[in-house]
Amino acid sequence: MVDRPKLGVLALQGAFREHAEALRRLGADVIEVRLPVELIELDGLVIPGGESTTILRLARLYGLDDAIRSFSRPIFGTCAGMIVLDRAHLGLADLEVERNAYGRQLASFEAALELEGESDPFPGVFIRAPRISMVGQDVEVLAELDGAPVLLRDGRILVAAFHPELTDDGRVHERFLRLVADAVGNRHASTVPATRGSNGV
Ligand code: GLN
């Protein structure tokens, strides 16, 4: 049983330090990822907000685009990180995104979001946010703003159009940690021989 997940935050550009701090506050071991080899043995990866064109350009330069495509564990993309994961880019999240759809630099705002399954609103910080224009049928919408999805889950992939790392509210990162814990649990379960007890001991 792994109790402290080992997570990576893609540290090419953008708000990676804030994500690392948010995850550490929740008890994860976090490393900054700048090379493909650093993905080995991670239980999950965060792709932060920033500038998606820059993140993608640097990722290609270091061979991280292919390495992330082959990474089979949970991934959490926020804002630019969500763009990196969409159909038009790495193709790991089944959704289409319109960049800067809420406007340019001035179009930064905060909105109280209703998270699926929770009564307290979440402070959503939006900074030149992308707008999701199309989602695949297996994608689960976990929060919406003005009728557009802003927090979604596609299997092991979690994406947010906003910046949960810029608030003190850890609930969205907690959701990612639950995805990671489930994936780690399944991995252990699948390596337990069928003749053993169902609790794996
Ligand atoms: N506008 C940025 C982009 O298109 C995303 C903004 C953000 O990550 N805050 O990459």
Boltz pocket constraint, residues with backbone or C-beta under 6 A from the ligand:
constraints:
  - pocket:
      binder: B
      contacts: [[A, 48], [A, 49], [A, 50], [A, 51], [A, 52], [A, 53], [A, 78], [A, 79], [A, 80], [A, 81], [A, 83], [A, 99], [A, 100], [A, 127], [A, 128], [A, 129], [A, 130]]
      max_distance: 6.0
